């Protein structure tokens, strides 16, 4: 009887399994080598970009720290900080405080403008975005920083494109958030380095106070989306600090507008942030 030719079936199956494992190993090795090559190339590109300053020009010499792209300049008497401040009648308290606290300073120049009974919900009465755009476009030099304080007249229902938007509804908040964000972006797109959005203080009228609280949430949320270029300053906890309750001594008789002392408190808190970021000596 002739002996059967070839290997037994079980040996052939084992051999095929070994070949498949070897093929998988070779593929894994090749893939790993490819990954290593890609990583090395990326690192080389990053090193070249860093040595060239990121834009193809010569960067800082060896041993010198790279400048931070968000670093703010240090104002001087020859080149003061150009700060613009805008608001409505409650914001006028902030603007007065800024005027009083910066008088006599050579390292900061403040441009102020306010208009009573205005805000962002009624452009048919006074169009703040249009005014702000015109005001900044006519400047030969852009402002370094801008302070904004709106809100006391904005807590109202409005009609938009023939549709009624009731205060506090989802549609109303979407509309108002968009307008607040557009004002912030107006300045960022024109080279302003910092936008300081100052929220509304507490009010001495219950229902009015709740509306201001809702709108402060809008300001804070929109500022957070654009941080650190936009910062929210919480007058809510500044005017009534440290008790965090309504302090009538800082309010006028209408329980809405701030007294001179109240406006000074908000202005001083805002200027403390300005001084820290722009390397200025404290405002007193």
Phi, psi and omega in degrees: 000135179282142178287140179297138182277159177078178181272157176301153181306322183293328178289321179296321178297318179295321180295317178298321179296321179296318181296320178296320179295319178297320180295318178297319179298317180298320179296318179296320179297316180296318179297318178298318178297320179297316179300316180299317180298316181297315180299317180298318180297317179299316179297320178296318179298317180296320179295320179294317180297318180295318180291339180260008179077011175085350181227017178090358178259162182296133181269196180294150179292164184302135178091348179267136179292144177289138179293144179281130183295338181262005182296138180261145182291163176261111181294152177226176177296326179285330180224075185291161174293126179265103182247127174253145181222132183226152177183181173259206188291325175289319177298336178300330176296318176298314183297322177295318178299320178297319179298312183293324184278341182254358178299133179087352179274134179265347185265005178213137177235122186250126172257126185236144173205132175222157178217122184291157175058035180233174179177202183258351183273344184233068177295343177292336177270309174211121186268092181298312180304319179295319179296314182297320178297314179297319184295320182280328181291335181277355182278138175288326177240134178291155174293150173284320184214157181223138174247134183228137178215098178235164171144326188299334180256004187265350183279064184216158174289150178220167171250132180230117182054040178081000182253135179283127176245109179280139183305136174086350178287167180301318180295320180296314181295323177296317178299311186290320177299320179297319181290320177297313180297323179296321178294317177300313182294329178306316182282319181298323180288344180253019171088005176292131187279328181218135172242121179254108180263115183264124181283174180281144173282173174298152177247155180271012179240120190307303183295326180291322179299318180296324179292320178295323179297318179297316182290327175300324177297324177294312181300315183295318181294317180292324177294319181299327179294338186241015179294149000271001182296331176244132181234139178263128178252117187272090175298337180307321182255000180267308184297323186255017177286151001269356186284342182057035174228161184300125180248104184298335183294341178259011181238151173284177186298336181282356179066018180238303185280150182274149170286176177301318180296321178295315177297324178296321180298316180293316180298319181294320179294319179293317181292336175295321176293316179300313181299319180295316185282329183256010173062042179257155175289155186301153176263131184238000000 
